[in-house]
């Protein structure tokens, strides 16, 4: 934590703004390449204000869109490398069921992304996973690589390894100003720092940081209800077995998709969430909306009654998280159009955590002027019109 009295002044090889999972992995990769790197975080760590907190995230090979499917093998490998470096287990393989209407394009995309994806009808699914129910005209695809990433543990691990490689992490320092140039200057509430390269990965705060640099990115923060549902008959804790993760795609009642994780965080409570939310100001995310039940929770209750009859249809615990969405729900991984030594990683749209090791590597490569190890063409800023304004 920064000392409150005297401003810090220092020069680094690189500065990364945002110590969530994406920024932390970008800093980790820079430190691995022996770049003296400063990682800045506006809140005191650990915190639950952004998109990287909580105990669990799904990981999977199944992806409807090819660019992400091609990145996942690299991501699995890099997670395993971090596990070895940290000496900590960061992933539990449970498998993943992707269910939806037969012929649905997203479901078909997931099936194509799996070399050994097994298709299950209602009878086969009921035999293997009695807690999940399909309906007429629906199919399921089995992804045996799917599982749960232990999110809080993973974030601590990547930051610990970053520091072990000589990186500097300063939390409780909000960025006040970015002055571009061949050597950039970043002024915070506690210091002034300079570097020839800057990566901005500040989640829901990215839009406000890049606006003074002449960019109007189409980023929409969303407040997500993270819901936990009680098992009617809790599994015996001694069995050591967990049910699979799942995703429901293409359902008329849930156009943005529903996902679930087994009861690993809270005993007897299964995490089931709608992959969407309500627009939010990140500064006021924890303000509870006025009014009655959230429509997303009502939607989930209906889904659970129909597809997961072994769960109580009312949530036992409701927490919150932030997504930061782009209009097409694809990431932004690109150089600033005017300042090529400023790299932006944003708009992870609720599906970025599992890919953070690769995203961090790509941001690092872009900042060093290296050829990216995966194509960043799908993630270009210029796919959106009207983003560039006159810099202030």
Beta strands, then each sheet from edge to edge (+ up, - down):
strand 1: 8-12
strand 2: 14-17
strand 3: 37-40
strand 4: 56-59
strand 5: 91-93
strand 6: 96-101
strand 7: 118-120
strand 8: 138-143
strand 9: 147-150
strand 10: 168-170
strand 11: 175-179
strand 12: 184-188
strand 13: 191-195
strand 14: 198-200
strand 15: 220-231
strand 16: 245-249
strand 17: 258-261
strand 18: 269-274
strand 19: 278-279
strand 20: 311-325
strand 21: 332-335
strand 22: 342-346
sheet 1: 1+ 13+ 12- 11+
sheet 2: 10+ 3+ 2+ 14+ 22+ 21-
sheet 3: 4+ 9- 5+
sheet 4: 7+ 8- 6+ 16+ 17- 18+ 15- 19+
sheet 5: 7+ 8- 6+ 16+ 17- 18+ 15- 20+
end
